[in-house]
Amino acid sequence: MNGMDMIAVIIMGFGCLFFLAGTVGVLRFPDTLSRLHALTKADNVGLGLICLGLALHDRTASGILLLFFIWLLAICSATLSAFLIARWHQAHSGDES
């Protein structure tokens, strides 16, 4: 294992820690909106770090481009689903703020 692979493993380890922090946030936070915020932020950063580590490990242009598009698709889908869940929650909770 060379130095670049070791850096990739460390970056992916930090990505796993972000996934763990998001999971803890979902389990510990009191309401739906704060759980949603913790999950989307931590998962997007965690997936970004894991994709970065995999890109450092792969080092081919097609692999790096594919990982970037996977991360971009995950960001877009997380944003859209968080927006829809928050709107549904607002409509069904009676909160007008």
SEVEX-562733 format. One record per residue (C-alpha): y, z, x. Coordinates in nm, 4 decimals. Each point is the difference from the previous one (the first is absolute). Layout:
REM residues N
c2/c3/c1
Y/Z/X
...
This chain:
REM residues 97
c2/c3/c1
0.0000/0.0000/0.0000
0.3281/-0.1099/0.1584
0.3468/0.1475/-0.0448
0.1033/-0.2272/-0.2878
-0.3106/0.0898/-0.1980
0.0684/0.3693/0.0572
0.3569/-0.0429/-0.1308
-0.1405/-0.1844/-0.3035
-0.2406/0.2871/-0.0720
0.2819/0.2553/0.0274
0.2235/-0.2007/-0.2364
-0.2841/-0.0342/-0.2507
-0.0598/0.3750/0.0262
0.3627/0.0611/-0.0962
-0.0509/-0.2392/-0.2915
-0.2956/0.2080/-0.1171
0.2163/0.3123/0.0218
0.2557/-0.1641/-0.2302
-0.2783/-0.0800/-0.2481
-0.1089/0.3638/0.0177
0.3579/0.1192/-0.0587
0.0287/-0.2263/-0.3049
-0.3244/0.1351/-0.1392
0.1148/0.3580/0.0501
0.3275/-0.0899/-0.1734
-0.1859/-0.1370/-0.3007
-0.2076/0.3154/-0.0243
0.2801/0.2514/0.0605
0.3196/-0.1338/-0.1582
0.0781/0.1259/-0.3512
0.1041/-0.3051/-0.1996
-0.0865/-0.3667/-0.0321
0.3115/-0.1451/0.1599
-0.0149/0.2113/0.3144
-0.3724/-0.0758/0.0342
0.0750/-0.3683/-0.0376
0.2717/0.0160/0.2641
-0.2245/0.1782/0.2494
-0.2856/-0.2390/-0.0550
0.1938/-0.3263/0.0266
0.2071/0.0989/0.3033
-0.2840/0.1496/0.2000
-0.2459/-0.2758/-0.0857
0.2425/-0.2786/0.0917
0.0768/0.1554/0.3376
-0.3671/0.0843/0.0583
-0.1143/-0.3518/-0.0772
0.2798/-0.1420/0.2160
-0.1127/0.2094/0.2968
-0.3636/-0.0937/-0.0494
0.0909/-0.3691/-0.0222
0.2120/0.0356/0.3142
-0.2894/0.1620/0.1852
-0.2381/-0.2714/-0.1162
0.2500/-0.2676/0.1054
0.0200/0.1536/0.3478
-0.3785/-0.0029/0.0140
-0.0423/-0.3564/-0.1337
0.2817/-0.1771/0.1906
-0.0535/-0.3392/-0.1685
0.2843/-0.1643/-0.1897
-0.2098/-0.0659/-0.3101
-0.1307/0.3578/-0.0098
0.3463/0.1501/0.0435
0.1420/-0.2266/-0.2714
-0.2819/0.0913/-0.2373
0.0535/0.3727/0.0604
0.3736/-0.0415/-0.0599
-0.0635/-0.1743/-0.3323
-0.2483/0.2696/-0.1036
0.2614/0.2678/0.0740
0.2704/-0.1985/-0.1837
-0.2225/-0.0444/-0.3063
-0.0806/0.3723/-0.0018
0.3702/0.0902/0.0189
0.0857/-0.2326/-0.2879
-0.2853/0.1211/-0.2190
0.0747/0.3674/0.0716
0.3662/-0.0499/-0.0837
-0.0761/-0.1795/-0.3244
-0.2670/0.2450/-0.1129
0.2183/0.3023/0.0840
0.2861/-0.1522/-0.1991
-0.2230/-0.0661/-0.3010
-0.1546/0.3484/0.0091
0.3445/0.1619/0.0276
0.1323/-0.2047/-0.2933
-0.3039/0.0868/-0.2103
0.0367/0.3664/0.0899
0.3690/-0.0037/-0.0907
-0.0673/-0.1699/-0.3323
-0.2760/0.2433/-0.0975
0.1468/0.3260/0.1281
0.3116/0.0049/-0.2186
0.2223/0.0323/0.3088
0.3149/-0.2096/-0.0443
0.1388/0.0458/0.3543
